[in-house]
Amino acid sequence: MYGRSGKGAIGPRHGPGGAEAGDNARDGGDARSQKQRMLAGDAYLVDDALLTELRHAHVLTDRYAALYAGDPEAAQQVLHELLGFVGNGVVIRPPLRVDYGWNLRVGARSFVNYGLVALDVAPITIGEDVRIGPNVQLLAPTHPLDASTRRDGWEGGKPIIIDDNAWIGGGAIVLPGVTIGTHSVVGAGAVVTRDVPPNVLVAGNPARVLRRLDEPPADAPA
């Protein structure tokens, strides 16, 4: 990435993949900073200021991983410094990889297994009571289809939302702009390219609805 030079219940934003970003990016005369462009959802370049924030996030993720086993209380403090919002009872097993961190929000009681990659150039919102398996990728960045614009370093992003009580199986990939509906399950290894409605099971590449989950399964506890 560096060679390039939701939900009211979850709390406020602290700050601010795929193809598509910025085929009309060369709009000279825009006085906004690159970070302001990124926060607005417009095409932007990773300048020195953004690169400094990227590196700071890497420092914090490494510190979190180093503290996690031996000093979980200190690790949790680092996690709160890194992320835009962390709800009560959240567990995130390192390693965790983010671009900025402040654009990632995790709701109460959610559990994230080892190896989450959350590229948060656009907001990534993980709801409450969500379960995320190991090595899941939440990829908000987009890149231009036009080769010359892409070579010049322009990129963009689209928000990702994982609604309450969803379950994302290990190794799944969620692409820019996707919302996973409440109570839905994404099978291991799925590539989710479009919105998933509530109460469904999806799997495959690209992910497709296999069945609805509105009725409790036969093996549900009484």
ChimeraX attribute file (.defattr): number of C-alpha atoms within 10 A of each C-alpha:
attribute: neighborCount
match mode: 1-to-1
recipient: residues
	/A:1	9
	/A:2	8
	/A:3	6
	/A:4	14
	/A:5	13
	/A:6	19
	/A:7	16
	/A:8	7
	/A:9	11
	/A:10	19
	/A:11	15
	/A:12	12
	/A:13	17
	/A:14	13
	/A:15	13
	/A:16	19
	/A:17	18
	/A:18	20
	/A:19	17
	/A:20	18
	/A:21	24
	/A:22	23
	/A:23	17
	/A:24	12
	/A:25	17
	/A:26	13
	/A:27	8
	/A:28	6
	/A:29	6
	/A:30	9
	/A:31	8
	/A:32	10
	/A:33	14
	/A:34	19
	/A:35	19
	/A:36	13
	/A:37	16
	/A:38	21
	/A:39	19
	/A:40	14
	/A:41	19
	/A:42	19
	/A:43	25
	/A:44	24
	/A:45	19
	/A:46	20
	/A:47	14
	/A:48	11
	/A:49	11
	/A:50	17
	/A:51	16
	/A:52	13
	/A:53	15
	/A:54	17
	/A:55	13
	/A:56	15
	/A:57	21
	/A:58	19
	/A:59	12
	/A:60	21
	/A:61	22
	/A:62	15
	/A:63	15
	/A:64	25
	/A:65	18
	/A:66	15
	/A:67	16
	/A:68	19
	/A:69	12
	/A:70	10
	/A:71	11
	/A:72	14
	/A:73	12
	/A:74	13
	/A:75	20
	/A:76	18
	/A:77	11
	/A:78	19
	/A:79	22
	/A:80	14
	/A:81	15
	/A:82	23
	/A:83	21
	/A:84	24
	/A:85	24
	/A:86	23
	/A:87	18
	/A:88	12
	/A:89	13
	/A:90	18
	/A:91	17
	/A:92	20
	/A:93	17
	/A:94	20
	/A:95	17
	/A:96	22
	/A:97	19
	/A:98	23
	/A:99	23
	/A:100	26
	/A:101	32
	/A:102	23
	/A:103	25
	/A:104	27
	/A:105	25
	/A:106	27
	/A:107	25
	/A:108	20
	/A:109	18
	/A:110	24
	/A:111	20
	/A:112	23
	/A:113	18
	/A:114	17
	/A:115	19
	/A:116	23
	/A:117	18
	/A:118	24
	/A:119	25
	/A:120	26
	/A:121	27
	/A:122	26
	/A:123	27
	/A:124	29
	/A:125	24
	/A:126	29
	/A:127	25
	/A:128	25
	/A:129	20
	/A:130	24
	/A:131	21
	/A:132	26
	/A:133	20
	/A:134	19
	/A:135	21
	/A:136	24
	/A:137	22
	/A:138	25
	/A:139	26
	/A:140	24
	/A:141	25
	/A:142	23
	/A:143	22
	/A:144	22
	/A:145	14
	/A:146	14
	/A:147	10
	/A:148	11
	/A:149	18
	/A:150	19
	/A:151	12
	/A:152	12
	/A:153	20
	/A:154	24
	/A:155	27
	/A:156	28
	/A:157	30
	/A:158	22
	/A:159	22
	/A:160	27
	/A:161	22
	/A:162	30
	/A:163	23
	/A:164	22
	/A:165	20
	/A:166	25
	/A:167	25
	/A:168	27
	/A:169	20
	/A:170	21
	/A:171	19
	/A:172	25
	/A:173	25
	/A:174	29
	/A:175	24
	/A:176	27
	/A:177	21
	/A:178	21
	/A:179	23
	/A:180	26
	/A:181	20
	/A:182	20
	/A:183	20
	/A:184	25
	/A:185	25
	/A:186	28
	/A:187	22
	/A:188	20
	/A:189	18
	/A:190	22
	/A:191	21
	/A:192	25
	/A:193	18
	/A:194	16
	/A:195	16
	/A:196	22
	/A:197	16
	/A:198	19
	/A:199	19
	/A:200	21
	/A:201	20
	/A:202	24
	/A:203	19
	/A:204	16
	/A:205	13
	/A:206	12
	/A:207	22
	/A:208	19
	/A:209	14
	/A:210	12
	/A:211	10
	/A:212	14
	/A:213	14
	/A:214	11
	/A:215	7
	/A:216	8
	/A:217	8
	/A:218	7
	/A:219	6
	/A:220	6
	/A:221	6
	/A:222	4
